[in-house]
Amino acid sequence: MNRRHLILTGGALGLMGWSNRSASQPDLGYFVPAEETRHQRTFMQWPSSRRVYWDAAHLEDTQQAIADIANAISAFEPVVMLASAAEHASAKRKLSPSIELWGIPTEDLWCRDSGPVFVVNDSGQLAIRQIQFNGWGKKQVHTHDARIAGRVAEHLDLPLLPSGLQGEAGGVEQDGHGLLMAHESSWVNKNRNPGLSRDQIETRLLAAYGADRMIWSEGVWGEDITDYHIDSLARFTGPGRVLMNLPDEPDMRDPFHLAALDTHDRLAAEGLQIEVIPEPHSPRIKDLDFVAPYVNYYVCNNGVIMPEFGDIETDPLAQDAIARHYPGREVVALNVDVLGQSGGGIHCATQQMPAI
């Protein structure tokens, strides 16, 4: 059930131009605000597809983890859970009564990747940017998930603005002040953007996020379903400031460790202020494919929802670091090991709608 090795066929590619409004309307200076700015609500997706979750017990555990995250966030801001109408009754048994269910069908839970990317402009107008999800390069079924952004735009009667890109928001980090960072492997890849050069993809990403500068590092091609999303390695916590998790003792035979060190060096060479926290030394899950990124947290109104992995040494170090980077916010640590077994985390499961 690990996303690093999950290959499913038959997913339908969503239409690049599908929209409830004309895709040709001007962008009007839209940009993606920093995640730590005020939110109107959080969007999440209910995992439901038995083509993705063959094992019923694993699906049950995953749904409970998603409910735990949603319930924690709902203490700080409104949460909308996207799910087909047929799933609402069972979802309600796990979700806080305050969580709103919308009848938008989903297959999987990764709202950071397949959900709406909200943009705003200086006039206070809100829109959704269409970075077309294609199942991480057609690796997983995505008949419904490829259409979530458009369906949310239709539900909210918002413009759906094209980016000309296939990919996932989890594959790029933005500080809300004009700077992006990403791994080439998640974007400059024939499984997502065939025929486009890195420069062309960069131009489109900068336009999509309303940014003016981008830092690339190589990443890792073909070793996990995401082609190494950067949000499990490094996060902006403010302008020019980055929090990263790295292994204390890197394995120089591990392509992910090598890529992580390369990303660190490239960010440092660009003059960014970087704080490094260790990956867990002794997590509850010992599987080598288990993903345990402390930085895959979610910043919500007055709070930060982060993972803990059962390591009595590194869990407190990570929590202290996150609290320092987000002063005045309550830090809530959750056991979401089942998501790590599937190759993701809390940030991967969430998508913010900024307040205007």
Secondary structure, 3 states (H helix, E strand, C coil): CCCCCCCCCCCCCCCCCCCCCCCCCCCCCCECCCCCCCEEEEEEECCCCCCCCCCHHHHHHHHHHHHHHHHHHHCCCCEEEEECHHHHHHHHCCCCCCCEEEECCCCCCCHHHHCCEEEECCCCCEEEEEEECCHHHHCCCCCCHHHHHHHHHHHHCCCEEEEEEECCHHHEEECCCCEEEEEHHHCCCCCCCCCCCHHHHHHHHHHHHCCCEEEEECCCCCCCCCCCCHHHCEEEEECCEEEEEECCCCCCCCHHHHHHHHHHHHHHHCCCEEEEEECCCCCCCCCCCCCCCCCCCEEECCEEEEECCCCCCHHHHHHHHHHHHCCCCEEEEECCHHHHHCCCCCHHHCEEEECC
